């Protein structure tokens, strides 16, 4: 969708012979936009949607800059934004979650399915630190998230079907086969959905996992240096 919009803009510029009127440095920007467009097609063919989005954004930015300066005239044919769905426990919420959600939101309007307490106990073999209602509130308060909803207790695909996404975004630690998931969704009437997986956990900030966050809290507040237990728990 986004790629086609930029491609149509470049075709419009060439069809109307606008390039001939540009200075050499400005023509170079047009060529660079074309290169980014080709890079986008390459990355999409390799299944790397994240990098593809970055390169097509660069191409759009170059063309938009020339248009704003009055060097070219473009009629952007913007299409409906895609709906993106991702799911997770988000307990305890940490920077890695936030960065992953920003990546997902770069593909369209982001809807997040938050795991139910019963399913946390079933799959993680522990009680959640934050109950499901609190986790929904926390996730929905994040800027990249359009809406957060609770998942279904018995049918993990039910909410995905109801949200009817164009893209399902998977984290690197979600152990589900993309082809299998796509077939399951198609079997239940959700056709043409794109499955995108973040290839590796984002470790730019620490803690980058809920386990790290929980262990850090325990280390800091429950077992202070010298073996003092419970120190520092008076406030907040």
C-alpha positions in Angstrom: 0.0 0.0 0.0 2.6 2.5 1.2 5.0 1.3 -1.5 2.4 1.7 -4.2 1.7 5.3 -3.1 5.4 6.3 -3.5 5.7 4.4 -6.8 2.6 6.2 -8.2 4.1 9.6 -7.1 7.4 8.8 -9.0 5.4 7.8 -12.1 3.5 11.0 -11.9 6.7 13.1 -11.7 8.2 11.3 -14.7 5.0 11.2 -16.8 4.6 15.0 -16.5 8.3 15.6 -17.4 8.9 17.4 -14.1 12.4 16.0 -13.7 13.7 17.9 -16.8 13.1 21.2 -15.0 15.1 20.3 -11.9 18.7 21.2 -11.0 21.2 18.4 -11.1 21.3 18.1 -7.3 17.5 17.8 -7.2 17.5 15.2 -9.9 19.9 13.2 -7.7 17.2 13.2 -5.0 14.7 11.8 -7.5 17.2 9.0 -8.4 17.8 8.4 -4.7 14.1 8.0 -4.1 13.9 5.5 -6.9 16.8 3.6 -5.3 15.0 3.5 -2.0 11.9 2.2 -3.8 13.9 -0.6 -5.3 15.5 -1.4 -1.9 12.0 -1.6 -0.5 10.8 -4.1 -3.0 14.0 -6.2 -2.3 13.5 -6.2 1.4 9.8 -7.0 1.1 10.7 -10.0 -1.2 13.0 -11.2 1.6 10.2 -10.9 4.2 12.0 -8.0 6.0 9.0 -5.7 6.4 10.6 -3.5 9.1 13.6 -2.5 6.9 11.2 -2.1 3.9 9.1 0.4 5.8 12.2 2.4 6.7 13.5 2.6 3.1 10.1 3.5 1.6 9.8 6.2 4.3 13.1 7.7 3.1 11.8 7.8 -0.5 8.5 9.5 0.5 10.5 12.0 2.6 12.7 13.0 -0.4 9.7 13.4 -2.7 7.7 15.3 -0.1 10.6 17.7 0.5 10.9 18.5 -3.2 7.2 19.1 -3.3 7.1 21.4 -0.3 9.9 23.4 -1.9 7.8 23.8 -5.0 10.3 21.9 -7.2 7.8 19.1 -8.1 4.0 18.7 -8.0 2.6 15.5 -6.5 -0.9 14.4 -5.8 -0.4 11.9 -3.0 -2.9 9.1 -3.3 -3.1 8.0 0.3 -4.9 4.7 1.0 -6.5 3.5 4.1 -4.1 2.7 6.9 -3.5 -1.0 7.6 -4.7 -2.5 10.8 -2.0 -4.3 12.8 -2.6 -6.8 15.6 -0.1 -8.1 18.1 -0.6 -10.0 21.3 1.3 -10.7 24.6 1.3 -10.9 28.3 3.0 -7.5 29.0 3.7 -8.4 32.6 5.9 -6.7 33.8 5.9 -3.9 31.1 9.4 -2.9 30.1 11.3 -0.9 27.5 11.6 -4.0 25.2 7.8 -4.2 25.0 7.6 -0.5 24.2 10.2 -0.7 21.4 8.5 -3.8 20.0 5.1 -2.0 20.0 6.6 1.0 18.1 8.0 -1.4 15.5 4.5 -2.9 15.1 2.8 0.5 15.0 5.1 1.5 12.1 3.1 -0.9 9.9 -0.3 0.7 10.6 -2.8 1.3 13.4 -1.9 -1.0 16.2 -4.4 -3.1 18.3 -2.9 -5.2 21.1 -4.4 -8.3 22.6 -3.5 -8.7 26.2 -3.4 -12.3 27.7 -6.0 -13.2 30.3 -4.9 -14.0 33.9 -6.1 -17.7 33.5 -3.9 -18.1 30.4 -0.9 -16.6 32.1 -1.3 -19.2 34.8 -1.8 -22.0 32.2 1.1 -21.2 30.0 3.6 -19.5 32.3 2.8 -21.6 35.3 2.7 -18.6 37.6 0.3 -15.8 38.7 0.7 -12.5 36.8 2.3 -9.7 38.7 -0.3 -7.3 37.3 -3.9 -8.5 36.9 -5.3 -8.4 33.3 -7.3 -5.2 33.8 -4.2 -3.3 34.9 -2.2 -4.7 32.0 -4.8 -3.5 29.5 -4.7 0.0 31.0 -0.9 0.1 30.9 -0.6 -1.1 27.3 -3.4 1.2 26.0 -1.7 4.2 27.6 1.3 3.8 25.4 1.5 6.2 22.5 1.9 3.6 19.6 -1.2 1.7 20.7 -4.5 2.6 19.3 -6.5 0.1 21.4 -5.8 -2.7 23.8 -8.2 -5.5 24.5 -8.3 -8.7 26.5 -7.9 -12.0 24.8 -10.3 -14.9 24.9 -9.7 -17.5 27.7 -10.4 -20.5 25.5 -9.7 -19.5 21.9 -6.5 -17.6 21.3 -7.4 -16.8 17.7 -10.9 -15.5 18.4 -9.9 -11.9 19.1 -7.6 -11.8 16.1 -10.6 -12.8 13.9 -12.8 -10.2 15.5 -10.2 -7.4 15.0 -9.8 -8.4 11.3 -6.3 -7.2 10.8 -4.2 -6.7 7.7 -1.1 -7.6 9.6 -0.4 -9.9 12.5 2.9 -8.9 14.2 4.8 -11.5 16.2 7.6 -11.0 18.7 10.8 -13.0 18.5 9.9 -15.2 21.5 6.4 -16.1 20.4 6.8 -19.8 19.4 4.2 -20.1 16.6 5.0 -21.0 13.0 4.0 -18.2 10.7 2.8 -20.5 7.9 0.7 -22.5 10.4 -0.8 -19.4 11.9 -1.7 -18.0 8.4 -3.4 -21.3 7.5 -5.4 -21.4 10.7 -6.6 -17.8 10.2 -7.5 -18.5 6.6 -9.4 -21.6 7.6 -11.5 -19.3 9.9 -12.2 -16.8 7.1 -9.4 -14.3 7.6 -7.9 -14.2 4.1 -4.8 -12.3 2.9 -3.4 -11.4 6.3 0.3 -10.7 6.4 2.4 -12.3 9.2 5.4 -10.2 10.3 7.9 -11.3 12.9 10.4 -9.2 14.8 13.6 -11.1 14.2 15.3 -10.5 17.6 14.6 -9.0 20.9 15.4 -5.3 21.2 18.0 -4.9 23.9 18.7 -1.2 23.5 17.5 -0.5 27.0 17.6 -2.7 30.2 15.6 -4.5 31.4 14.7 -6.0 28.0 12.5 -8.8 29.4 9.9 -9.2 32.1 12.1 -11.8 33.8 15.0 -9.3 34.0 12.6 -6.7 35.4 11.3 -9.0 38.1 14.7 -10.2 39.0 16.0 -6.6 39.2 13.2 -5.7 41.6 13.9 -8.7 43.8 17.6 -8.0 43.8 17.1 -4.3 44.6 14.3 -4.4 47.1 14.2 -7.8 48.6 17.9 -8.8 49.0 20.0 -5.7 49.7 23.8 -6.0 50.2 24.5 -7.8 53.4 21.4 -10.0 53.2 18.8 -7.6 54.5 15.5 -8.7 53.2 12.6 -6.3 52.5 14.7 -3.1 52.8 13.4 -0.2 50.7 9.8 -1.5 50.4 8.2 1.2 52.6 7.2 3.6 49.8 5.3 3.5 46.5 
